[in-house]
Amino acid sequence: MRSTTSGRGLQPNVLSPFDTVVMAVAGSAPAYSLAATTAVLVGAVGLAGPAALLYCAIPMLGIVLAFGRLGRIDVNAGAAYSWVGRTLHPFLGFLSGWALVVAATIFMVAGSLPAGQMTLGLFDPALAQNTALATATGAAWFLLMLAVVLGGARLSARAQLIVSGAELVILAGFGAGALIRIGEGDGVTAFDWGWLGFSHFDGVSGFAAGTLIAAFYYWGWDVTSNLSEETRDSRRTAGLAALIGVGLVFALFVAFTVAVNVLLTSGEIEAHQSNVLAVLGERIWPGAGGKLMVLAVVLSTIATLETTLIQVTRSLFAMGRDRTMPGALGTVHRRWNTPWVAIVVVGAVALVLFVAANALGSVEDIMADALAAIGLQTTLYYGLAGLAAVVAYRRTLTESVSSFLLGGAWPLLGSVFMFCVFGASLTRLSGAAIAIGLGSLLAGVVPMLWYWRRGSAYYRPALLDATRSAAADDPAPGRRTKTPGYAGLGLPTDF
């Protein structure tokens, strides 16, 4: 019996709404994001870190709303790749999918070594300095997550529940501990509600710097859209789960940034830039606290490796299915219902880059610049998706105040914000990072034009329009849907 086929789709109705919320939280990687970025954020804006996270969350929620609304009228594992292509232009849609693929691949490579180092550090800090051993451990974690993703959406959800569940329990415990410490007056700085305002920013440039850094915290929640073909009631669930997930990680981000402001000195933060959470954990629970927080970061890194693998392989699956990339990428395993060719290809490429980046110093420097340039790719496809939602729902925006705000103004605000962050990144990144970021995006033009010339049907799309979708779903000809602007059930363009 053949084990694979290119004519079947992903298995539907595998993930529950709860599974999808867990995926959204894991995608944003709360502990990893805090550990990797808090010191940078504090260094840029000082005590205004909570405000930067707040004012970045507002436009980010506009992008979340855009993804949710687009997912109502087009359920597609490619998400922004499909939506942007069917509303703005197929070339922009392809570049949106390509941007995600590049960003996710870079992140997986760059995130595996810290996972290995932190794992070894839990047992013996000296082992973490052994590059070969750390590389092998990080590769082992990556291969384990690769196997989990290969095993299917249900296995991925169960593994994610264990890993992210343990991470969130640790974070919740230390969040409560920090609150107790602050209540007892153990802090080095008194809490100030002004930390959520504008007063602590160093002018417009300080505000821009803070929100630019804060944008990195949230990336990854959109894995819910890439899993939409495998989710129950995905037209409603994917968007709602992303909204809940972003709300949860926002609360964690602000709570722990406030705790850092109150409990740690600027000298401690600067001296432990990549280990701020461990220092905070030690302050909250002397003795075991530091290691427990490191464990949370390890779990968070492993969890986000899995969700990133899901995003990149589902995107490549959609591209292979549409013949905008090699058709083999759209092959689905008959038993596991996963795009196994895409998973194997991504795994092989990531492992080669991972070993090279950690074996050769020059390659490691290149990977560091590539990681810094991830914001260029993510803000590009987020910004295009926000604009696509406005275009797709343009005829419904005047039906009600909520339609105008939630379907037009807020997604447009999110889109403008993302493009501003993209532009600001070009002024702040190193020349090498910009060259890698823009070069990797331009590299996508080659397969795009190749498959366009070969006549892929993706480049002759059925335009995505919410009013047409609503009319197609209405059982009575000429009768309006009950909820203006909501495209309810099945569409013939869905997979």
C-alpha positions as CSV (number, residue, x, y, z in Angstrom):
1,M,0.0,0.0,0.0
2,R,1.3,3.5,-0.8
3,S,2.0,5.5,2.3
4,T,1.6,8.9,0.7
5,T,-0.6,10.8,-1.8
6,S,-0.5,14.2,-3.3
7,G,-4.3,14.2,-3.8
8,R,-5.5,14.2,-0.2
9,G,-5.7,17.0,2.2
10,L,-4.8,17.5,5.9
11,Q,-7.1,15.7,8.4
12,P,-10.0,18.0,9.4
13,N,-11.5,18.5,12.8
14,V,-8.5,17.2,14.8
15,L,-7.9,20.2,17.0
16,S,-10.4,21.4,19.6
17,P,-10.8,25.1,20.5
18,F,-8.7,24.5,23.6
19,D,-5.9,22.9,21.6
20,T,-5.8,25.9,19.3
21,V,-5.6,28.4,22.2
22,V,-2.6,26.4,23.6
23,M,-1.0,26.6,20.2
24,A,-1.5,30.3,20.0
25,V,0.1,30.8,23.4
26,A,3.0,28.5,22.5
27,G,3.6,30.3,19.2
28,S,4.3,33.5,21.0
29,A,6.6,31.7,23.5
30,P,6.1,33.8,26.6
31,A,9.1,32.6,28.6
32,Y,11.5,32.5,25.7
33,S,10.4,36.0,24.5
34,L,10.8,37.4,28.0
35,A,14.2,35.8,28.5
36,A,15.5,36.8,25.0
37,T,14.2,40.4,24.8
38,T,13.5,41.9,28.2
39,A,17.1,43.2,28.8
40,V,17.1,44.7,25.3
41,L,13.7,46.4,25.9
42,V,14.8,47.8,29.3
43,G,18.0,49.0,27.7
44,A,16.1,50.9,25.0
45,V,13.2,52.4,27.1
46,G,14.1,51.8,30.7
47,L,11.0,51.7,32.9
48,A,8.7,52.2,29.9
49,G,8.9,48.5,28.9
50,P,5.3,47.8,30.0
51,A,4.0,50.7,28.0
52,A,5.9,49.6,24.9
53,L,4.3,46.2,25.2
54,L,0.8,47.8,25.7
55,Y,1.1,50.1,22.7
56,C,2.5,47.4,20.5
57,A,-0.4,45.1,21.5
58,I,-3.1,47.5,20.3
59,P,-2.1,47.5,16.6
60,M,-1.1,43.8,16.9
61,L,-4.7,43.0,17.9
62,G,-5.8,44.7,14.7
63,I,-3.7,42.1,12.8
64,V,-5.3,39.3,15.0
65,L,-8.7,40.6,14.0
66,A,-7.6,40.7,10.3
67,F,-6.5,37.1,10.4
68,G,-9.7,36.0,12.2
69,R,-12.0,37.8,9.6
70,L,-10.0,36.5,6.6
71,G,-10.1,33.0,8.1
72,R,-13.9,33.1,8.1
73,I,-14.1,33.4,4.3
74,D,-11.0,31.3,3.3
75,V,-9.9,28.3,5.4
76,N,-6.4,27.7,4.1
77,A,-3.2,26.3,5.6
78,G,-1.3,29.0,3.8
79,A,-3.2,31.7,5.6
80,A,-1.7,35.1,4.6
81,Y,-0.2,33.5,1.5
82,S,-3.7,32.7,0.2
83,W,-5.5,35.7,1.6
84,V,-3.1,38.4,0.3
85,G,-2.9,36.6,-3.1
86,R,-6.6,36.6,-3.5
87,T,-7.2,40.2,-2.4
88,L,-4.2,42.3,-3.2
89,H,-2.1,40.4,-5.8
90,P,-0.8,36.9,-6.2
91,F,2.8,38.1,-6.3
92,L,2.3,39.8,-2.9
93,G,0.6,36.7,-1.6
94,F,3.5,34.5,-2.6
95,L,6.0,36.9,-1.0
96,S,3.9,36.8,2.2
97,G,4.2,33.0,2.3
98,W,7.9,33.2,1.4
99,A,8.5,35.7,4.2
100,L,7.0,33.4,6.8
101,V,9.0,30.4,5.5
102,V,12.3,32.4,5.6
103,A,11.6,33.9,9.1
104,A,10.5,30.5,10.5
105,T,13.5,28.7,9.2
106,I,15.9,31.3,10.5
107,F,14.3,31.2,13.9
108,M,14.3,27.4,14.2
109,V,18.1,27.4,13.5
110,A,18.8,30.3,15.8
111,G,16.5,28.9,18.6
112,S,17.9,25.4,18.8
113,L,21.3,26.2,20.2
114,P,20.0,28.2,23.2
115,A,17.6,25.3,23.9
116,G,20.7,23.0,24.0
117,Q,22.7,25.3,26.1
118,M,20.0,26.0,28.7
119,T,19.2,22.3,29.0
120,L,22.8,21.5,29.8
121,G,23.0,24.4,32.1
122,L,20.2,22.9,34.3
123,F,22.7,20.1,35.1
124,D,26.0,21.7,35.0
125,P,26.7,25.3,33.9
126,A,30.2,24.3,32.6
127,L,28.5,21.9,30.1
128,A,26.6,24.8,28.5
129,Q,29.9,26.3,27.4
130,N,30.7,23.1,25.4
131,T,29.7,24.2,21.9
132,A,29.7,20.7,20.4
133,L,27.6,19.2,23.2
134,A,25.2,22.2,23.2
135,T,24.8,21.9,19.4
136,A,24.1,18.1,19.7
137,T,21.5,18.7,22.5
138,G,19.8,21.5,20.5
139,A,19.7,19.3,17.4
140,A,18.2,16.5,19.5
141,W,15.4,18.8,20.7
142,F,14.8,20.0,17.1
143,L,14.6,16.4,15.8
144,L,12.2,15.4,18.6
145,M,9.9,18.3,17.7
146,L,10.3,17.4,14.0
147,A,9.1,13.8,14.8
148,V,6.2,15.1,16.8
149,V,5.0,17.4,13.9
150,L,5.5,14.5,11.5
151,G,3.2,12.4,13.7
152,G,0.2,14.6,13.1
153,A,-1.8,17.5,14.5
154,R,-3.3,15.4,17.3
155,L,0.1,14.3,18.6
156,S,1.4,17.9,18.2
157,A,-1.4,19.2,20.3
158,R,-0.9,16.6,23.1
159,A,2.8,17.3,23.2
160,Q,2.1,21.0,23.3
161,L,-0.3,20.7,26.1
162,I,2.3,19.0,28.3
163,V,5.2,21.3,27.4
164,S,3.4,24.6,27.3
165,G,1.2,23.6,30.3
166,A,4.3,23.1,32.4
167,E,5.7,26.4,31.3
168,L,2.6,28.3,32.1
169,V,2.3,26.7,35.5
170,I,5.8,27.8,36.3
171,L,5.2,31.3,35.0
172,A,1.9,31.6,36.9
173,G,3.6,30.5,40.1
174,F,6.4,33.0,39.8
175,G,4.0,35.7,38.8
176,A,2.1,35.2,42.0
177,G,5.4,35.1,43.9
178,A,6.4,38.4,42.4
179,L,3.1,39.9,43.4
180,I,3.7,38.8,47.0
181,R,7.3,40.2,47.0
182,I,6.1,43.5,45.6
183,G,3.3,43.6,48.2
184,E,5.8,43.0,51.0
185,G,7.9,45.9,49.8
186,D,10.9,43.9,48.7
187,G,11.4,45.8,45.5
188,V,14.3,48.1,44.6
189,T,11.9,50.4,42.7
190,A,8.4,51.4,43.7
191,F,5.6,50.4,41.2
192,D,4.3,53.4,39.2
193,W,1.2,53.4,37.0
194,G,3.1,55.8,34.8
195,W,5.0,52.8,33.4
196,L,1.9,52.2,31.3
197,G,1.8,55.7,30.0
198,F,4.0,57.9,27.7
199,S,5.9,59.8,30.4
200,H,8.9,57.4,30.6
201,F,9.6,57.3,26.9
202,D,12.5,59.4,25.6
203,G,10.3,61.3,23.0
204,V,9.0,59.9,19.7
205,S,12.3,58.1,19.0
206,G,12.2,56.3,22.3
207,F,8.6,55.2,21.7
208,A,9.5,53.9,18.2
209,A,12.4,52.0,19.6
210,G,10.3,50.4,22.3
211,T,7.5,49.3,20.1
212,L,9.9,48.0,17.5
213,I,11.5,45.7,20.1
214,A,8.1,44.8,21.6
215,A,6.8,43.6,18.2
216,F,9.1,40.6,18.4
217,Y,7.4,39.4,21.6
218,Y,4.1,38.6,19.9
219,W,5.1,36.9,16.7
220,G,3.9,33.3,16.4
221,W,0.2,33.4,17.5
222,D,-0.9,33.1,13.8
223,V,0.0,29.4,13.9
224,T,-3.8,29.0,14.6
225,S,-4.5,30.1,11.0
226,N,-1.9,27.7,9.5
227,L,-3.7,24.9,11.4
228,S,-7.2,26.0,10.3
229,E,-7.7,23.1,7.9
230,E,-7.2,20.7,10.9
231,T,-9.3,22.6,13.4
232,R,-13.0,22.1,14.4
233,D,-15.3,24.9,13.4
234,S,-12.1,26.7,12.2
235,R,-13.9,29.7,10.7
236,R,-14.7,30.8,14.2
237,T,-12.1,28.9,16.3
238,A,-8.8,30.0,14.6
239,G,-9.4,33.7,15.0
240,L,-10.9,33.5,18.5
241,A,-8.1,31.3,19.7
242,A,-5.5,33.8,18.4
243,L,-7.3,36.6,20.2
244,I,-7.4,34.7,23.5
245,G,-3.8,33.6,23.1
246,V,-2.5,37.1,22.4
247,G,-4.5,38.4,25.4
248,L,-2.9,35.7,27.7
249,V,0.7,36.4,26.6
250,F,0.2,40.1,26.8
251,A,-0.8,39.7,30.5
252,L,2.3,37.6,31.1
253,F,4.6,40.0,29.2
254,V,3.4,43.0,31.1
255,A,3.3,41.3,34.5
256,F,6.9,40.0,34.2
257,T,8.2,43.3,32.8
258,V,6.7,45.1,35.7
259,A,8.3,42.5,38.1
260,V,11.7,43.1,36.5
261,N,11.3,46.9,36.9
262,V,10.4,46.5,40.6
263,L,12.6,43.7,41.8
264,L,15.8,44.0,39.7
265,T,18.3,46.9,39.4
266,S,19.5,48.2,36.1
267,G,22.9,46.8,36.9
268,E,21.5,43.3,37.4
269,I,19.6,43.4,34.2
270,E,22.6,44.6,32.2
271,A,24.9,42.0,33.8
272,H,22.5,39.1,33.0
273,Q,21.1,40.1,29.6
274,S,20.3,36.6,28.4
275,N,19.4,35.3,31.8
276,V,17.1,38.0,33.3
277,L,14.3,35.5,34.1
278,A,16.8,33.3,36.0
279,V,17.9,36.2,38.1
280,L,14.2,37.2,38.7
281,G,13.4,33.7,39.7
282,E,16.2,33.6,42.1
283,R,15.0,36.9,43.6
284,I,11.5,35.6,44.0
285,W,12.4,32.1,45.3
286,P,16.1,31.9,46.5
287,G,17.7,28.6,45.8
288,A,15.5,26.8,43.3
289,G,13.8,29.8,41.6
290,G,16.6,30.4,39.1
291,K,16.7,26.9,37.7
292,L,12.9,26.6,37.6
293,M,12.7,29.8,35.5
294,V,15.4,28.4,33.2
295,L,13.3,25.3,32.9
296,A,10.4,27.4,31.8
297,V,12.5,29.1,29.1
298,V,13.7,25.6,27.9
299,L,10.1,24.4,27.7
300,S,9.0,27.6,25.9
301,T,11.8,27.3,23.4
302,I,10.9,23.7,22.7
303,A,7.2,24.6,22.4
304,T,7.8,27.4,19.9
305,L,10.1,25.2,17.8
306,E,7.1,22.9,17.3
307,T,4.7,25.7,16.4
308,T,7.3,27.3,14.1
309,L,7.7,23.9,12.3
310,I,4.0,23.7,11.9
311,Q,3.8,27.2,10.4
312,V,6.6,26.7,7.9
313,T,5.6,23.2,6.8
314,R,1.8,24.1,6.4
315,S,2.8,27.2,4.4
316,L,5.1,25.1,2.1
317,F,2.3,22.4,1.9
318,A,-0.1,25.1,0.6
319,M,2.4,26.4,-1.9
320,G,3.2,22.8,-3.1
321,R,-0.6,22.1,-3.4
322,D,-1.0,25.3,-5.5
323,R,2.1,24.5,-7.6
324,T,3.8,27.7,-6.7
325,M,6.6,25.6,-5.2
326,P,7.6,22.0,-6.1
327,G,4.4,19.9,-6.1
328,A,6.0,17.2,-3.9
329,L,5.7,19.7,-0.9
330,G,1.9,19.2,-1.1
331,T,2.2,15.5,-0.5
332,V,0.4,14.2,2.5
333,H,1.2,11.0,4.4
334,R,-1.7,8.5,4.2
335,R,-1.4,7.4,7.8
336,W,-0.4,10.6,9.7
337,N,-2.1,13.1,7.4
338,T,0.9,15.4,7.6
339,P,2.8,17.2,4.7
340,W,5.7,14.8,5.3
341,V,7.8,15.9,2.3
342,A,7.7,19.6,3.5
343,I,8.6,18.5,7.0
344,V,11.6,16.4,5.8
345,V,12.8,19.2,3.6
346,V,12.6,21.9,6.3
347,G,14.2,19.5,8.8
348,A,17.1,18.8,6.5
349,V,17.7,22.5,5.6
350,A,17.5,23.6,9.2
351,L,19.9,21.0,10.4
352,V,22.5,21.9,7.8
353,L,22.2,25.5,8.7
354,F,22.2,24.7,12.4
355,V,25.4,22.7,12.3
356,A,27.1,25.2,10.0
357,A,26.2,28.1,12.1
358,N,27.6,26.6,15.2
359,A,30.7,25.0,13.6
360,L,31.9,28.0,11.7
361,G,32.3,31.4,13.4
362,S,31.6,33.4,10.2
363,V,28.4,31.5,9.6
364,E,27.3,32.1,13.2
365,D,27.8,35.8,12.7
366,I,25.6,35.6,9.6
367,M,22.9,33.7,11.5
368,A,23.0,36.4,14.2
369,D,22.3,39.1,11.5
370,A,19.6,36.9,10.0
371,L,17.9,36.6,13.3
372,A,18.0,40.3,13.8
373,A,16.3,40.7,10.3
374,I,13.4,38.4,11.1
375,G,11.3,41.5,11.9
376,L,11.5,42.5,8.3
377,Q,9.8,39.3,7.2
378,T,7.2,39.1,9.9
379,T,6.1,42.7,9.7
380,L,5.8,42.4,6.0
381,Y,3.3,39.5,5.9
382,Y,1.4,40.9,8.9
383,G,1.1,44.3,7.3
384,L,-0.1,42.8,4.0
385,A,-2.6,40.6,5.8
386,G,-4.1,43.5,7.7
387,L,-4.5,45.4,4.4
388,A,-6.0,42.3,2.7
389,A,-8.7,42.1,5.4
390,V,-9.8,45.7,4.8
391,V,-10.0,45.0,1.0
392,A,-11.9,41.7,1.4
393,Y,-14.5,43.4,3.7
394,R,-14.5,46.8,2.1
395,R,-18.2,46.5,1.0
396,T,-19.4,45.7,4.5
397,L,-17.6,48.4,6.5
398,T,-20.5,50.8,6.4
399,E,-23.1,48.3,7.6
400,S,-22.4,49.0,11.3
401,V,-20.1,50.8,13.7
402,S,-18.5,47.4,14.7
403,S,-18.0,46.5,11.1
404,F,-16.2,49.7,10.5
405,L,-14.0,49.5,13.6
406,L,-13.3,45.8,13.7
407,G,-13.2,45.2,10.0
408,G,-11.7,48.4,8.8
409,A,-10.1,50.9,11.1
410,W,-8.4,48.5,13.5
411,P,-6.9,46.1,11.0
412,L,-5.8,49.2,8.9
413,L,-4.1,50.6,12.0
414,G,-2.4,47.3,12.6
415,S,-1.2,47.2,8.9
416,V,0.1,50.8,9.0
417,F,1.9,50.0,12.3
418,M,3.6,46.9,10.8
419,F,4.8,48.8,7.7
420,C,6.1,51.6,10.0
421,V,8.0,49.0,12.0
422,F,9.3,47.5,8.8
423,G,10.6,51.0,7.7
424,A,12.0,51.7,11.2
425,S,13.9,48.4,11.1
426,L,15.7,49.5,8.0
427,T,17.1,52.5,9.9
428,R,18.2,50.5,13.0
429,L,19.5,47.2,11.7
430,S,23.1,46.7,10.6
431,G,23.9,46.7,6.9
432,A,24.5,43.0,7.0
433,A,21.1,42.3,8.7
434,I,19.3,44.5,6.1
435,A,21.1,42.8,3.2
436,I,20.1,39.3,4.6
437,G,16.6,40.4,5.4
438,L,15.8,42.0,2.0
439,G,18.0,39.6,0.1
440,S,16.1,36.6,1.5
441,L,12.8,38.2,0.5
442,L,14.1,39.0,-3.0
443,A,15.3,35.4,-3.4
444,G,11.6,34.4,-3.4
445,V,11.1,36.3,-6.7
446,V,12.9,33.4,-8.5
447,P,10.5,30.6,-7.7
448,M,7.6,33.0,-7.9
449,L,8.3,34.0,-11.5
450,W,9.3,30.4,-12.4
451,Y,6.0,28.9,-11.4
452,W,4.0,32.0,-12.6
453,R,5.5,31.3,-16.1
454,R,4.6,27.6,-15.8
455,G,0.9,28.6,-15.4
456,S,0.1,27.9,-11.7
457,A,-3.6,28.5,-11.1
458,Y,-2.7,30.4,-8.0
459,Y,-1.8,33.3,-10.2
460,R,-5.4,33.4,-11.6
461,P,-7.2,33.6,-8.2
462,A,-10.9,33.7,-7.4
463,L,-11.0,37.1,-5.7
464,L,-11.7,37.0,-2.0
465,D,-14.8,39.2,-1.2
466,A,-16.8,39.0,2.1
467,T,-20.1,40.0,0.5
468,R,-19.8,37.3,-2.3
469,S,-19.0,34.8,0.4
470,A,-22.0,35.8,2.5
471,A,-24.3,35.6,-0.6
472,A,-23.0,32.1,-1.4
473,D,-23.7,31.0,2.1
474,D,-27.2,32.4,2.3
475,P,-29.8,29.6,1.7
476,A,-32.5,32.0,0.6
477,P,-31.7,34.0,-2.6
478,G,-31.8,37.7,-2.0
479,R,-31.9,37.4,1.8
480,R,-29.2,39.0,3.9
481,T,-27.2,37.1,6.4
482,K,-28.1,37.7,10.1
483,T,-24.6,39.0,10.9
484,P,-23.5,41.7,8.5
485,G,-20.1,41.0,7.0
486,Y,-19.8,37.5,8.4
487,A,-19.2,34.8,5.8
488,G,-20.7,31.8,7.6
489,L,-20.2,28.4,6.2
490,G,-18.5,26.5,3.3
491,L,-16.9,28.1,0.3
492,P,-16.1,26.2,-2.9
493,T,-12.6,27.8,-2.9
494,D,-11.7,26.2,0.5
495,F,-9.6,23.1,0.7
